[in-house]
Amino acid sequence: MARFGLVLAMALCLTISVFPDTTTAQLKPNFYGKSCPNVEAIVKKVVQQKVKETFVTIPATLRLFFHDCFVNGCDASVLIQSTPNNKAEKDHPDNVSLAGDGFDVVIKAKKAIDAIPSCRNKVSCADILALATRDVIVAAKGPSYKVELGRRDGLVSTAASVNGNLPGPNDNVDKLNKLFAKNKLTQDDMIALSAAHTLGFAHCSKVANRIYNFNRTHPVDPTINKAYVKELQAACPKKVDPRIAINMDPVTPRTFDNVYFKNLQGGKGLFTSDQVLFTDRRSRPTVDAWAKSSPAFNAAFVKAMTKLGRVGVKVGRNGNIRRDCGAFN
């Protein structure tokens, strides 16, 4: 039996090596090298112009990419508009706060690409979103990296598919690890990608429980820095207008950097799901290491973003290239 098990294991390993993940194998940085060689320059130009118009483009695009990839994979399904017969992903309660500037930059880049005859209907919306995400990170002084391309656009987008697939502001490390592992992402990947919260803003409703009604024993979450609590309460008084938003990073909200981790060390993580990365002994060493070394964090973030970009990718007949990023066509 032992020998049979060994032979079976060897055969399985051989099968895996002979037949690799074909989806990942089909993705490559120069996928459009012949069909639309200037695609990266076109997207970059659109992103730079859009960022000049509004900084919100940066966190909006980054968040849009994450929300897209974690629901049915990186297939631009989050861009689809709802119809009378279908409530799409973007109209799920977890997605309604996605800022329009993220959608807009993809739509504008698609228009610019398709204005070139040789590129028309050659580049997927999913790949445009992946490129735009890299470019907004660079615009915020974050690391640049090669983007693997060759994704097709998804053929399905339903609000119901979002349920339980996105991390919440009150998640603990166990829940976060489980959710990320479902997408073949490690704890280090989870911590690195959480640092996207170094940019952007959140609505007061997302932190109200931490600063007013944490639990029966503590009205305020005891892990929050006391001075930071006062800042949050001043910015988010009780019965505040739900449209009021606050910076995710109270120190460098417009720069992609490792200050996010330094904030966690000081009790200044905005969400519970941020602060637990420091309070949990399993993740704290990584937080401390990346707070100390920006190059180490940047390398880990690039690795995690590359892996995220491979989640649930559609290729060949499993997807298509939309003419309109907001509609199946």
Secondary structure, 3 states (H helix, E strand, C coil): CHHHHHHHHHHHHHHHHHCCCHHHHHCECCCCCCCCCCHHHHHHHHHHHHHHHCCCHHHHHHHHHHHHHCCCCCCCHHHCCCECCECCHHHCCCCCCCCHHHHHHHHHHHHHHHCCCCCCCCCCHHHHHHHHHHHHHHHCCCCCCCCCECCEECCCCCHHHHCCCCCCCCCCHHHHHHHHHCCCCCHHHHHHHHHHHHCCEEEHHHCHHHHCCCCCCCCCCCCCCHHHHHHHHHHCCCCCCCCCEEECCCCCCCCCCCHHHHHHHCCCCCCHHHHHHHHCCCCHHHHHHHHHCHHHHHHHHHHHHHHHCCCCCECHHHCECCCCCCCCC
